[in-house]
Amino acid sequence: MSSLLAQKVADIFELARQKQAFPGGVVWLNNKKVLLHHAFGRTTYDTPGDVLAGQDVREDMLYDVASITKLFTTTAVLMSAKKLAISLDTAIAAFLPEFKKEIYDKITLRHLLLHNSGIEIAIQSLTQKMCIEWIEHIAAAPLHAPPGETVKYSCTNFFLLARILERWNNSPADQWITAHLLEPLKMTRSSYWPQKYFSLDEIAPTEISPTTQQPWHGVVHDEAARAWQQHTGSTCGNSGLFTTAADLAKFIDLWKNHGTLNGQKYFSAELAKEALHPQAKEGDLAWRGLGWQIDARFFMGHKSPAGSAGHTGFTGPSLFFTPENNCVIILENRVYPTRNGPERSMYHRRIAQALLEI
């Protein structure tokens, strides 16, 4: 580990803590070899009257990675579609009959993966409705644009992909992903049900609930994902995975190696290339590949080369890798104690630049 690099990152974390952007976290940086895997700061700010006692962050601490979960849903869908010889340009109405109606029947699997399905309604607005009715409500809501026309990032797209995945494999999505991705990749500190396998002091807390005045701790932060998991026992698809930096590095290695890792082929190099190809423009922010966000310099930093692919999560994490095999993974719980803290992307950009300047 470079002491200079570690000190640069430590200084960035200390500044973020002082500004209460996030209290601490874990960073994994590699450039063909691991340059830094280190924990920084604390799990809370240790303020007077804090409802949860803070502790030093450890390198193997689990974080709720929120929408980074979408990358695992993406990978599972791509693997299953290939195995079942299903084209990504197949209309989702073939698997979800609720969408067999005008305009809606033009939405394809690819549209969901690219976030340009045109679907307007957010699943977070459905948490007070019975889970069995969610798909019906989504299929009854107006579209914001015709399918394929406009990118609008939405958790709803990945909720639907998870339901399709379950129908293809006749298995809850979290169980299928665990059996076919997490376990083969030896991601032993990753789970959709962390409290079953890990103690709370191994898991970073997230936001303090306004109802109970206690932090969400070992329970998925996203409202829709939490409601779906509690009522159905499966992942919502958009959020819900708890994992570590080292485990995420294994997942990134799979993609960096074009779908093959440790002698096992999960998906083809051709499919990996297609997934990481920019296919839909996301305003001035970035491009969208299949599940992946491409060239998103607002968190990757201005030094990230063209073709860099990654994702962020609402709770604080971000990750990306470059065509040159650089990799940046940052886990932090910026939603503790509230989601209304300062912007965190500037700190992530600075950490990324510290690596890319080497």
Secondary structure as GFF3:
##gff-version 3
##sequence-region A 1 358
A	DSSP	alpha_helix	3	18	.	.	.	ID=ss1
A	DSSP	beta_strand	24	31	.	.	.	ID=ss2
A	DSSP	beta_strand	34	41	.	.	.	ID=ss3
A	DSSP	beta_strand	63	64	.	.	.	ID=ss4
A	DSSP	three_ten_helix	66	68	.	.	.	ID=ss5
A	DSSP	alpha_helix	69	83	.	.	.	ID=ss6
A	DSSP	three_ten_helix	92	94	.	.	.	ID=ss7
A	DSSP	three_ten_helix	97	99	.	.	.	ID=ss8
A	DSSP	three_ten_helix	104	106	.	.	.	ID=ss9
A	DSSP	alpha_helix	109	114	.	.	.	ID=ss10
A	DSSP	three_ten_helix	123	126	.	.	.	ID=ss11
A	DSSP	three_ten_helix	131	133	.	.	.	ID=ss12
A	DSSP	alpha_helix	134	140	.	.	.	ID=ss13
A	DSSP	alpha_helix	155	169	.	.	.	ID=ss14
A	DSSP	alpha_helix	173	177	.	.	.	ID=ss15
A	DSSP	pi_helix	178	182	.	.	.	ID=ss16
A	DSSP	alpha_helix	194	197	.	.	.	ID=ss17
A	DSSP	three_ten_helix	200	202	.	.	.	ID=ss18
A	DSSP	alpha_helix	223	232	.	.	.	ID=ss19
A	DSSP	beta_strand	242	243	.	.	.	ID=ss20
A	DSSP	alpha_helix	245	256	.	.	.	ID=ss21
A	DSSP	beta_strand	260	261	.	.	.	ID=ss22
A	DSSP	beta_strand	264	265	.	.	.	ID=ss23
A	DSSP	alpha_helix	269	275	.	.	.	ID=ss24
A	DSSP	beta_strand	280	282	.	.	.	ID=ss25
A	DSSP	beta_strand	286	288	.	.	.	ID=ss26
A	DSSP	beta_strand	293	294	.	.	.	ID=ss27
A	DSSP	alpha_helix	297	300	.	.	.	ID=ss28
A	DSSP	beta_strand	309	312	.	.	.	ID=ss29
A	DSSP	beta_strand	318	321	.	.	.	ID=ss30
A	DSSP	beta_strand	326	332	.	.	.	ID=ss31
A	DSSP	alpha_helix	345	356	.	.	.	ID=ss32
###
